[in-house]
Amino acid sequence: MIYPHGGIEEIGTDAFMVRGSIRLNPLMRISRNMGIIKEESELTLINPIRLNRKTEDQLKSLGEVRNIIRLGAFHGVDDPYYVDNFKAQFWCQPGGTTYTEPVVDIAIGMGGLTPVHGCEFFQFTGTTEPECALLLKRDGGILFTCDAIQHYGDYSYNNWLARLVMPRIGFPKTTIIGPIWLKLMTPEGGSLESEFQRLLQLEFNRLLSAHGTYLAQGAHAAVKKATLTAFSPE
């Protein structure tokens, strides 16, 4: 299904995004973002979302959709559309149980393979379901995440009920470790703090998560603060 979304916006050197939405339940519609990386004539889509005809034509004019990347196990509803219609390669960590299609073409982490030059995957370890991030080493570093790290500069693309509820359920207008994600992904009696400390060893200045808004600068400091807040609350 195609939900309300915007057009393709540039966020860096041959890097783009589409800000959109998805219905969480019959009453709430929340934001959802897709990242796009261009390398020569080929495109890599990160956290894919379905587009209306006008924006899909815009995507096609940008390049050939070559790679589809699923960063988080709780996302994937639109992946089969791109694999089936664009014959794109599907990159995913194995083991996710929420979405089991399409068939994985390239397992993330296998042989250090990456979809474009100058990027690297970060894989969380010790989580109950697979989750990773992608670092694009351009423009000071652009970090693409799914649910683990989110940034909210505003609540655009959320409907009125979601805008009302979001700050009350742990999604304030700032950079956060996704609270629902953290609860679902942390093994009983365990902690994922060391994983975020390990992620902070990466160099990045920009952040595009699968939800919320794009953070154009200061992302590393923002994620560091979010980690401190999540694991050392006052």
C-alpha positions as a LaTeX table, in Angstrom:
\begin{tabular}{lrrr}
\hline
Residue & $x$ (\AA) & $y$ (\AA) & $z$ (\AA) \\
\hline
Met1 & 0.00 & 0.00 & 0.00 \\
Ile2 & 1.17 & 3.53 & $-0.77$ \\
Tyr3 & 0.94 & 5.97 & 2.14 \\
Pro4 & 1.40 & 9.76 & 2.12 \\
His5 & 4.98 & 10.79 & 1.36 \\
Gly6 & 7.05 & 13.59 & $-0.11$ \\
Gly7 & 9.42 & 13.80 & $-3.03$ \\
Ile8 & 13.09 & 12.86 & $-3.34$ \\
Glu9 & 15.30 & 15.24 & $-1.35$ \\
Glu10 & 19.09 & 15.50 & $-1.46$ \\
Ile11 & 20.88 & 14.96 & 1.86 \\
Gly12 & 24.50 & 14.64 & 0.71 \\
Thr13 & 26.77 & 13.83 & $-2.20$ \\
Asp14 & 24.73 & 11.39 & $-4.32$ \\
Ala15 & 22.64 & 10.65 & $-1.23$ \\
Phe16 & 18.89 & 11.27 & $-1.00$ \\
Met17 & 15.82 & 10.55 & 1.07 \\
Val18 & 12.07 & 10.25 & 0.79 \\
Arg19 & 10.05 & 11.15 & 3.87 \\
Gly20 & 6.82 & 9.24 & 4.16 \\
Ser21 & 4.52 & 7.37 & 6.50 \\
Ile22 & 2.89 & 4.08 & 7.37 \\
Arg23 & $-0.25$ & 3.14 & 9.26 \\
Leu24 & 0.74 & 1.58 & 12.59 \\
Asn25 & $-2.81$ & 0.62 & 13.53 \\
Pro26 & $-6.34$ & 1.74 & 12.52 \\
Leu27 & $-5.92$ & 5.00 & 14.46 \\
Met28 & $-2.27$ & 5.98 & 14.13 \\
Arg29 & $-0.09$ & 6.83 & 11.13 \\
Ile30 & 3.60 & 7.43 & 11.85 \\
Ser31 & 6.55 & 8.71 & 9.86 \\
Arg32 & 8.78 & 6.46 & 7.77 \\
Asn33 & 11.87 & 7.33 & 5.72 \\
Met34 & 13.74 & 5.77 & 2.82 \\
Gly35 & 17.40 & 6.45 & 2.07 \\
Ile36 & 18.82 & 6.42 & $-1.46$ \\
Ile37 & 22.48 & 6.20 & $-2.44$ \\
Lys38 & 23.56 & 6.74 & $-6.02$ \\
Glu39 & 26.73 & 5.27 & $-7.46$ \\
Glu40 & 27.22 & 6.04 & $-11.14$ \\
Ser41 & 23.93 & 4.94 & $-12.72$ \\
Glu42 & 22.85 & 2.55 & $-9.95$ \\
Leu43 & 20.69 & 3.19 & $-6.89$ \\
Thr44 & 20.68 & 1.53 & $-3.48$ \\
Leu45 & 17.47 & 1.88 & $-1.46$ \\
Ile46 & 17.66 & 1.72 & 2.34 \\
Asn47 & 14.51 & 0.95 & 4.37 \\
Pro48 & 12.40 & 1.02 & 1.16 \\
Ile49 & 8.92 & 2.53 & 1.02 \\
Arg50 & 6.38 & 2.35 & $-1.81$ \\
Leu51 & 6.07 & 5.53 & $-3.87$ \\
Asn52 & 3.30 & 7.07 & $-5.90$ \\
Arg53 & 3.71 & 7.06 & $-9.67$ \\
Lys54 & 5.10 & 10.60 & $-9.88$ \\
Thr55 & 7.82 & 9.99 & $-7.28$ \\
Glu56 & 8.61 & 6.54 & $-8.61$ \\
Asp57 & 9.18 & 8.09 & $-12.03$ \\
Gln58 & 11.47 & 10.58 & $-10.34$ \\
Leu59 & 13.34 & 7.67 & $-8.75$ \\
Lys60 & 13.70 & 5.93 & $-12.12$ \\
Ser61 & 15.07 & 9.10 & $-13.68$ \\
Leu62 & 17.70 & 9.23 & $-10.95$ \\
Gly63 & 19.12 & 5.81 & $-11.84$ \\
Glu64 & 18.57 & 2.06 & $-11.94$ \\
Val65 & 17.40 & 0.48 & $-8.69$ \\
Arg66 & 20.10 & $-2.12$ & $-8.07$ \\
Asn67 & 20.13 & $-2.87$ & $-4.33$ \\
Ile68 & 17.49 & $-3.11$ & $-1.61$ \\
Ile69 & 18.73 & $-3.00$ & 1.98 \\
Arg70 & 16.72 & $-4.06$ & 5.03 \\
Leu71 & 18.46 & $-2.70$ & 8.13 \\
Gly72 & 15.95 & $-3.83$ & 10.74 \\
Ala73 & 13.97 & $-7.01$ & 11.30 \\
Phe74 & 10.74 & $-5.10$ & 12.04 \\
His75 & 10.71 & $-3.44$ & 8.59 \\
Gly76 & 10.18 & $-5.11$ & 5.23 \\
Val77 & 6.59 & $-4.73$ & 4.04 \\
Asp78 & 7.66 & $-3.01$ & 0.81 \\
Asp79 & 10.84 & $-4.95$ & 0.05 \\
Pro80 & 9.17 & $-7.58$ & $-2.19$ \\
Tyr81 & 7.73 & $-4.85$ & $-4.44$ \\
Tyr82 & 11.17 & $-3.53$ & $-5.36$ \\
Val83 & 12.76 & $-6.95$ & $-5.69$ \\
Asp84 & 9.94 & $-8.22$ & $-7.93$ \\
Asn85 & 9.44 & $-5.10$ & $-10.06$ \\
Phe86 & 13.00 & $-3.82$ & $-10.36$ \\
Lys87 & 14.83 & $-7.19$ & $-10.15$ \\
Ala88 & 17.04 & $-5.66$ & $-7.46$ \\
Gln89 & 19.45 & $-7.53$ & $-5.20$ \\
Phe90 & 18.11 & $-7.97$ & $-1.69$ \\
Trp91 & 20.54 & $-7.37$ & 1.20 \\
Cys92 & 19.47 & $-8.49$ & 4.66 \\
Gln93 & 20.77 & $-10.08$ & 7.84 \\
Pro94 & 19.54 & $-13.67$ & 8.18 \\
Gly95 & 17.34 & $-14.78$ & 11.04 \\
Gly96 & 14.56 & $-12.21$ & 11.13 \\
Thr97 & 11.13 & $-13.63$ & 11.97 \\
Thr98 & 8.75 & $-10.70$ & 11.32 \\
Tyr99 & 9.26 & $-10.53$ & 7.54 \\
Thr100 & 10.55 & $-13.67$ & 5.87 \\
Glu101 & 10.33 & $-12.54$ & 2.24 \\
Pro102 & 11.86 & $-11.92$ & $-0.21$ \\
Val103 & 14.64 & $-14.49$ & $-0.31$ \\
Val104 & 17.95 & $-12.94$ & 0.74 \\
Asp105 & 20.37 & $-12.52$ & $-2.16$ \\
Ile106 & 23.30 & $-11.20$ & $-0.11$ \\
Ala107 & 23.54 & $-11.74$ & 3.63 \\
Ile108 & 24.79 & $-8.56$ & 5.29 \\
Gly109 & 28.23 & $-9.23$ & 6.75 \\
Met110 & 29.07 & $-11.99$ & 4.28 \\
Gly111 & 32.68 & $-11.54$ & 3.21 \\
Gly112 & 32.58 & $-7.84$ & 4.04 \\
Leu113 & 30.53 & $-7.12$ & 0.92 \\
Thr114 & 28.90 & $-3.70$ & 0.62 \\
Pro115 & 26.38 & $-2.33$ & $-1.90$ \\
Val116 & 28.44 & 0.76 & $-2.79$ \\
His117 & 32.02 & 1.89 & $-2.39$ \\
Gly118 & 32.97 & 3.86 & 0.70 \\
Cys119 & 30.45 & 2.39 & 3.09 \\
Glu120 & 30.34 & $-0.18$ & 5.87 \\
Phe121 & 27.71 & $-2.08$ & 7.80 \\
Phe122 & 27.50 & $-2.00$ & 11.58 \\
Gln123 & 25.82 & $-5.12$ & 12.97 \\
Phe124 & 24.36 & $-5.15$ & 16.44 \\
Thr125 & 25.22 & $-8.30$ & 18.36 \\
Gly126 & 23.30 & $-9.85$ & 21.22 \\
Thr127 & 19.90 & $-8.59$ & 20.05 \\
Thr128 & 16.87 & $-10.86$ & 19.97 \\
Glu129 & 16.33 & $-10.04$ & 16.27 \\
Pro130 & 18.79 & $-8.85$ & 13.60 \\
Glu131 & 19.48 & $-5.12$ & 13.35 \\
Cys132 & 22.23 & $-3.14$ & 11.65 \\
Ala133 & 23.15 & 0.31 & 10.41 \\
Leu134 & 24.92 & 1.54 & 7.29 \\
Leu135 & 27.63 & 4.19 & 7.37 \\
Leu136 & 28.21 & 6.08 & 4.14 \\
Lys137 & 31.66 & 7.66 & 4.33 \\
Arg138 & 30.81 & 10.91 & 2.56 \\
Asp139 & 30.14 & 14.42 & 3.83 \\
Gly140 & 31.58 & 13.68 & 7.26 \\
Gly141 & 29.70 & 10.38 & 7.45 \\
Ile142 & 25.99 & 9.72 & 6.94 \\
Leu143 & 24.61 & 7.05 & 9.29 \\
Phe144 & 21.49 & 5.22 & 8.10 \\
Thr145 & 19.59 & 3.39 & 10.85 \\
Cys146 & 16.28 & 1.61 & 11.19 \\
Asp147 & 14.57 & 1.50 & 14.61 \\
Ala148 & 17.57 & 1.44 & 16.95 \\
Ile149 & 18.39 & 5.15 & 16.64 \\
Gln150 & 15.73 & 7.69 & 15.69 \\
His151 & 15.66 & 11.47 & 15.44 \\
Tyr152 & 12.61 & 13.72 & 15.71 \\
Gly153 & 12.98 & 17.35 & 14.75 \\
Asp154 & 9.21 & 17.52 & 14.28 \\
Tyr155 & 6.25 & 15.18 & 13.96 \\
Ser156 & 5.50 & 15.70 & 10.29 \\
Tyr157 & 3.96 & 12.70 & 8.49 \\
Asn158 & 2.44 & 11.56 & 11.80 \\
Asn159 & $-1.34$ & 11.99 & 11.95 \\
Trp160 & $-2.89$ & 14.10 & 14.71 \\
Leu161 & $-3.26$ & 11.22 & 17.17 \\
Ala162 & 0.33 & 10.08 & 16.70 \\
Arg163 & 1.54 & 13.67 & 17.20 \\
Leu164 & $-0.35$ & 13.75 & 20.48 \\
Val165 & 0.84 & 10.36 & 21.69 \\
Met166 & 4.49 & 10.28 & 20.54 \\
Pro167 & 6.07 & 12.41 & 23.30 \\
Arg168 & 4.05 & 10.54 & 25.92 \\
Ile169 & 5.34 & 7.10 & 24.92 \\
Gly170 & 9.04 & 7.88 & 24.75 \\
Phe171 & 9.43 & 9.65 & 21.38 \\
Pro172 & 10.20 & 13.32 & 22.20 \\
Lys173 & 11.56 & 15.84 & 19.69 \\
Thr174 & 15.20 & 14.83 & 19.95 \\
Thr175 & 17.56 & 11.97 & 19.06 \\
Ile176 & 16.68 & 8.77 & 20.90 \\
Ile177 & 17.43 & 5.10 & 21.24 \\
Gly178 & 14.08 & 3.67 & 20.16 \\
Pro179 & 12.41 & 2.68 & 23.46 \\
Ile180 & 10.08 & 0.04 & 22.02 \\
Trp181 & 12.93 & $-1.35$ & 19.92 \\
Leu182 & 15.20 & $-1.47$ & 22.97 \\
Lys183 & 12.63 & $-3.35$ & 25.03 \\
Leu184 & 11.96 & $-5.90$ & 22.29 \\
Met185 & 15.62 & $-6.36$ & 21.32 \\
Thr186 & 17.24 & $-6.67$ & 24.75 \\
Pro187 & 17.55 & $-10.25$ & 26.01 \\
Glu188 & 16.11 & $-10.88$ & 29.46 \\
Gly189 & 18.61 & $-9.75$ & 32.06 \\
Gly190 & 20.92 & $-8.29$ & 29.40 \\
Ser191 & 21.98 & $-4.86$ & 28.19 \\
Leu192 & 22.80 & $-3.42$ & 24.77 \\
Glu193 & 24.72 & $-0.41$ & 26.08 \\
Ser194 & 28.07 & $-1.80$ & 24.91 \\
Glu195 & 26.70 & $-2.09$ & 21.37 \\
Phe196 & 25.91 & 1.60 & 21.23 \\
Gln197 & 29.31 & 2.43 & 22.69 \\
Arg198 & 30.81 & 0.33 & 19.90 \\
Leu199 & 28.70 & 2.15 & 17.30 \\
Leu200 & 29.96 & 5.47 & 18.64 \\
Gln201 & 33.44 & 4.49 & 17.48 \\
Leu202 & 32.21 & 5.21 & 13.94 \\
Glu203 & 32.70 & 8.66 & 12.46 \\
Phe204 & 29.48 & 10.33 & 11.29 \\
Asn205 & 27.92 & 13.76 & 11.35 \\
Arg206 & 24.54 & 13.13 & 9.70 \\
Leu207 & 21.73 & 10.72 & 10.53 \\
Leu208 & 18.75 & 9.35 & 8.64 \\
Ser209 & 16.67 & 6.84 & 10.56 \\
Ala210 & 13.67 & 4.90 & 9.31 \\
His211 & 11.40 & 7.11 & 11.44 \\
Gly212 & 11.38 & 10.78 & 12.32 \\
Thr213 & 13.36 & 13.49 & 10.55 \\
Tyr214 & 16.78 & 13.89 & 8.96 \\
Leu215 & 19.56 & 15.25 & 11.19 \\
Ala216 & 21.93 & 17.25 & 8.98 \\
Gln217 & 24.71 & 17.90 & 11.50 \\
Gly218 & 25.88 & 16.99 & 14.99 \\
Ala219 & 24.58 & 13.44 & 14.77 \\
His220 & 27.47 & 11.79 & 16.60 \\
Ala221 & 27.08 & 14.02 & 19.64 \\
Ala222 & 23.32 & 13.53 & 19.50 \\
Val223 & 23.61 & 9.73 & 19.47 \\
Lys224 & 26.14 & 9.89 & 22.32 \\
Lys225 & 23.67 & 11.92 & 24.39 \\
Ala226 & 20.82 & 9.54 & 23.48 \\
Thr227 & 22.92 & 6.58 & 24.62 \\
Leu228 & 23.65 & 8.25 & 27.94 \\
Thr229 & 19.97 & 9.04 & 28.41 \\
Ala230 & 18.84 & 5.51 & 27.55 \\
Phe231 & 21.30 & 3.64 & 29.73 \\
Ser232 & 22.05 & 6.13 & 32.51 \\
Pro233 & 18.73 & 7.82 & 33.16 \\
Glu234 & 18.52 & 10.41 & 35.91 \\
\hline
\end{tabular}
